[in-house]
């Protein structure tokens, strides 16, 4: 029976030796022996550690600490110690051991040595530390809240409480529906949301929630069903980021984008219209420029013609002035003729009077000859001849007087006509002078018009160039507006 018990105990020790890292110490902590598993774990050979103190596996600062002294004193007193221990292998490599320090009792029930059974949990410890670090990082940066499968709040971190504006005792034990609007709380969509989570279905998205006092809170969140070691769902953890400011800014940008799109649409339409009008203006100004150039050329020709007319009118004025002078000279001659004819008339009148007196004398002589009788016959004949001659003279004088009278009448009429001609020529002279002045003024105007038209042609050419530039500028503005619209959309 003893042999069987011993064999069973030996088998158990062999099993432990195969699966565990085992090291033995005396009650002072000096190393007695260690199995291969332990040696592989710490990276030493047995001869490197045998007889040395357990403290070679500690940091120098921990070796002389009171806690370490108490640790070995308790083991020497027979106390069992177990847990996770941080130790250092060969070369200063950090390892973690899940270990138990077990005092071995002698025949008298007193400790005679200490056996340590250990498992290398370094990888697991590092992984757990990594997980723990990640969880801590998440809690530092994320809003975290935990729910039961029924949606009742279990706990929440400070970030979540800050986002919704509550203290933990105000929400713990209450349902998640506290954070949603009443209309959504009673909806089939909300019930389906929690039913999906209860089935273990992950939910994520951008959620609008209601904070304390009805304040809108926007969260970028994921609802994560958590399973236990047996694969059973037992809670839901929500990781969230408060994006309220971003959503408000996005909403503002969307409104701004709509305004920008509207404004840019109007600008684009206006610019397109302006571009079209500028192109039309450029075409029209080109045509106008050609026409104005033609008018300018015509004006130059007109100015030349008017200069020629002015020259001819000046010559006509000169001729009319000469005609006026000649008419005035002729009028003076006619006036002289009138004066001479008047004098001739006076002479004729004198002759007529002489003829009358001669006729009277002849009559008296006839009378006297008759009185004288035969002695006076000869005298009577002479008197008769004288009478006849006087009568002929009277008739001739009368005829001359009539002719002179007619000549005077015609001369007076000629003088009147000449005066009229002179007056007409004077009027023509005045008109010619006025025409000359007007033509001269018109020549100046047409010359100015020609210069202005030439300047206008140059101005229109400049306008044409400017409108071409405007057309190019508006096309550039149109393209810039399109790019601004596209860029502004990227900001949303």
Protein Blocks (a to p, Z undefined) as FASTA:
>chain_A
ZZmmmmmmmmmmmmmmmmpccddddfkopafbdcfklmmmnopafklmgopafklmpcfk
lmmpmklmmmmmmmmnopacedddddddehhiacdddddddddddfkopafbdcdddddf
klmmmmmmmmmmmmmmmmmmpccddddfkopafbdcfklmmmnopafklmgopafklmpc
fklmmpmklmmmmmmmmnopacddddddddehhiacdddddddddddfkopafbdcdddd
dfklmmmmmmmmmmmmmmmmmmmmmmmmmmmmmmmmmmmmmmmmmmmmmmmmmmmmmmmm
mmmmmmmmmmmmmmmmmmmmmmmmmmmmmmmmmmmmmmmmmmmmmmmmmmmmmmmmmmmm
mmmmmmmmmmnommlmmmmmmmmmmmmmmmmmmmmmmmmmmmmmmmmmmmmmmmmmmmmm
mmmmmmmmmmmmmmmmmmmmmmmmmmmmmmmmmmmmmmmmmmmmmmmmmmmmmmmmmmmm
mmmmmmmmmmZZ
